[in-house]
């Protein structure tokens, strides 16, 4: 064709092959068939997706982790409540909570409230981050399944155990009393301990044992001497025989 | 009791005893959307577009199919509304298509809380037709009807107001299917995501041989078989069609 032979240095121009008579226009209603060379070009220049260095099947499975970690006001409120509960109360007991009828829960709450123990429900997904950043992080293993918190300002472990014994659906897992983590056995031992007043009285008694002996210690030697002299006089008088025994004067008070 | 909302476990992780339990999580309280800056105009529905311009054209115009070819340069972004119909191919909109859009959208939308605006003008381009059954020749035919040319990537109608995309998408899809070119309902976020994905594909393409590179360097003498327009369309447009899968 004429176009092919003319000016080979003008290859870079708009298509040298002006196929005017043959074929359709550039814009058609139907899908215009591409020139084979163009088809080859389109096939060669197709998109190839990037392959990651580590295939996704070798990675740990995506657990659908929450991407939307925006700070929810409600979540912050609940976390603040958890922090207050841990801060204001001396005794915090964690119990496993199995399904109970609503009335039974109300009764349980009532009985515990009588001893000034409150029953609190917190969601694990809120408690766990709060505890992880506080000093109670060793309590984290307890907050796994459904649980409830018994909190109180006084450490009334005996009453709590007595109430919980009557409720089979609530099992004590552990407690944190006065910043001391106790297991179930530890709580029972703590409950068996005498009350504070009794213990204080015992301590005072033990401490005052020695001072109470001071006076008798001081009087010990003189009393001993007096007793010896009495004994001696009695023996002398018995030795004289028949002589009226004169009662020796009582040793006077403290010398 | 607290607001327990039982939810199926996302990942069944067998515990120590090999048993999984349905967990209840915290209810996610989602804030309602903020529609404070939205103003519904006085005439919220699409206005009536004339079938032909007021002054009919005397001079018959050449076909000029290049007004269908390639990407659109106007009406590619949202102005007032949040949702719209995006054209993914080129074509001519006739008065019938415009009426279909106007009536379908007007019937389905709530004029108190949503408004719609045209992003295409009324038909002005005359299209001639010869009468049926006649042989070739005898001059150009008389003007039959008027059309609006639409290129790929152009918004046809825009919708806005106090509504969500999920409320609006069904009837927009119904209307978009009837258009003479491929069209989809789209929102602002959807358009942004589409552009971002295109860009990611373009950047993350592992194939060292791209259309653009081969045409710019005229490798294998490809420009002999390609149009000069392919230099800046990079093989994404072929006639009036938009090849979305091409990078």
Interface residues (C-beta under 8 A of the other chain):
Chain A: X11 X12 X14 X15 X16 X17 X25 X26 X27 X28 X29 X31 X32 X34 X35 X37 X38 X41 X42 X44 X45 X46 X47 X48 X49 X50 X51 X61 X63 X64 X72 X74 X75 X78 X102 X105 X121 X123 X125 X126 X145
Chain B: X1 X2 X10 X11 X21 X25 X26 X28 X29 X65 X66 X68 X69 X90 X201 X204 X205 X206 X207 X209 X210 X211 X214 X218 X220 X221 X222 X223 X224 X225 X226 X227 X228 X235 X238 X239 X240 X241 X245 X246 X247
